[in-house]
């Protein structure tokens, strides 16, 4: 048998990592102008911190109105550093915080893709690298990983996956530190702590008492605590609470009944939206994982195989995440479904690696027919490559069409008017404060009628007090775009308290509500 050239592993690795860099750059260029409106809430927190106003949505109002406060801090730091570098280079076109966040999404997906070969234990098999290449391509091109580009979800998944790989490799302290950062980005990461402790115990093959005295256990816990404890202390001192007030807003959304709930039907609909071919590949991969685990390895497979360890950790995380959101009884948003899809995708990837290994071992026994043996060995890669090539048209369309969100520009006409009419700033009440507030800047205070970023509003909505925001904050302007019966805009006596100023962005809002977003100015109250 001829020995493969020594440069083959290096060549395969180089091609694979070039693919990651290329896809990451293409992902950024396609999505750099795209983000969902909710992401701009976090961006506004980051912008105010960067400009010296503190980690706040409205200047002077320390309210914990984002689950991604840690992510906002990192965005502010990185954006400030990039501004310095760009100015030193003489480039006046500074990247926006949104640009930086989309770059983080691309980098995070790249981290996941870069970790995939390590699940194969740096195999020399070309079929293994093809399996990695197909899954890496889906990470960058698949709709679920593009639809909320710039959202903290992808950054959280990237560093949490890296923490999992490090934990399996017994880099306990570093794994704990990185998982602590993931928890600051998104509290969901806390679910991984007990799961990794459990699997670390299984991997150690020690009794519980011996494991609790094990240095790796304590290194992991100390690493996690070194990030999380100071972070929680900061949140308590800055916001007066260690947990975000967004949970009240989500519960209020459920009570108001205008949004889909997080339930099995809506979750399955979201998973089904990823496409039949993707679901088929995932199903085969999952079945292969469990078949080999049960038939050949059993319980021992948890510590004998890196891929099985990582696959089951993420499968348990996905299950725990779903159960937690069911128990919290919140509304469903697509960025809640992305981690679930990812947690199914990891064991799917491992399953296809197992199929590839099985075919390789089978081909080794077919010494009587080398051509047939080679075909058997690479058959899983051929199947996945066929799926990849069958979608070439879709991928080329993805690459050649920038991702644009018209929603985040839906209030620009009104914002421009307010900047001209109120140069010193003013207060505005509305139901979508994200991109609108981010575009206005720090002089303007935006009151969220639905309570996501405004103190006490969500609790009032839960108690049925729909006029609380209007009475308490007395905003000078009111923006009407959400056709919801309990908002101020829907009241029959609206014009008794407000003067109509005008409407904007009719092209966007017309097909949705029959007119543009409307702006009203509060009438002057008569002196007592």
Order of alpha helices (4+ residues) and beta strands (2+ residues): alpha-alpha-alpha-alpha-alpha-alpha-alpha-alpha-alpha-alpha-alpha-alpha-alpha-alpha-alpha-alpha-alpha-alpha-alpha-beta-alpha-beta-alpha-alpha-beta-alpha-beta-alpha-beta
